[in-house]
Amino acid sequence: MENDIEYKRLIWHSRRGMLELDILMLPFVREVYPSLPEEDQVRYRQLIECEDNDLFAWFMQRSRPEDPELARIIDLILQRVQPG
């Protein structure tokens, strides 16, 4: 990763304190984020600014983000754990 401090910040902010979110977000940021295109990295950085309740609803597929950019990164994370 180019900027080690920024990457560590992303890992820190990906820790949400809610196990369901941690299970999805931490492996994604560690294993997938570094190889994402810049546009998707930007989307992920936007995602981690969202409220935990919203993230939980989106990841549990109870609702969808109104922003199509956020919906795309949610889909990428879910595809990682729900292949097919």
C-alpha positions in Angstrom: 0.0 0.0 0.0 1.4 3.4 -1.0 0.5 5.3 2.2 0.9 3.0 5.2 -0.6 5.5 7.6 -3.7 5.9 5.5 -4.1 2.1 5.2 -3.8 1.7 8.9 -6.5 4.4 9.4 -8.8 2.5 7.0 -8.3 -0.7 9.0 -9.0 1.1 12.3 -12.1 2.7 10.9 -13.3 -0.6 9.4 -13.4 -1.9 13.0 -17.0 -1.1 13.9 -17.5 -2.7 17.2 -20.4 -4.8 15.8 -19.2 -8.3 15.1 -21.4 -8.7 12.0 -19.8 -5.6 10.4 -16.2 -6.5 11.6 -16.5 -10.0 10.0 -17.4 -8.4 6.6 -15.3 -5.2 6.6 -12.0 -6.1 8.2 -11.1 -9.0 5.8 -12.3 -7.0 2.9 -10.1 -4.0 3.7 -7.1 -6.3 4.4 -7.4 -8.7 1.5 -9.3 -6.9 -1.3 -9.0 -3.1 -0.8 -5.3 -2.8 -1.8 -6.1 -4.3 -5.2 -9.3 -2.3 -5.9 -9.3 0.3 -8.6 -9.0 3.8 -7.3 -12.8 4.5 -7.9 -13.7 1.6 -5.6 -11.2 2.6 -3.0 -12.9 6.0 -2.9 -16.3 4.3 -2.5 -15.0 2.2 0.4 -13.6 5.3 2.1 -17.1 6.9 1.7 -18.7 3.7 3.1 -16.7 3.8 6.3 -18.1 7.2 7.1 -21.6 5.8 7.2 -23.5 5.0 10.4 -23.3 1.4 11.8 -27.1 1.0 11.7 -27.1 1.8 8.0 -24.2 -0.5 7.3 -25.9 -3.3 9.2 -29.1 -2.9 7.3 -27.3 -2.8 3.9 -25.1 -5.8 4.6 -28.1 -7.8 6.0 -29.9 -6.8 2.8 -32.7 -5.3 4.7 -32.4 -2.1 2.7 -30.2 -0.5 0.0 -28.2 2.7 0.0 -29.8 5.4 -2.0 -26.4 6.4 -3.4 -25.5 4.0 -6.3 -21.8 4.4 -5.5 -22.3 3.1 -2.0 -24.6 0.3 -3.3 -21.7 -0.8 -5.6 -19.2 -1.2 -2.8 -21.8 -2.9 -0.6 -22.3 -5.4 -3.5 -18.6 -5.9 -3.9 -18.2 -6.8 -0.2 -21.2 -9.1 -0.2 -20.0 -10.9 -3.4 -16.8 -11.7 -1.5 -18.8 -13.6 1.1 -21.7 -14.8 -1.1 -20.0 -16.0 -4.3 -22.1 -16.9 -7.2 
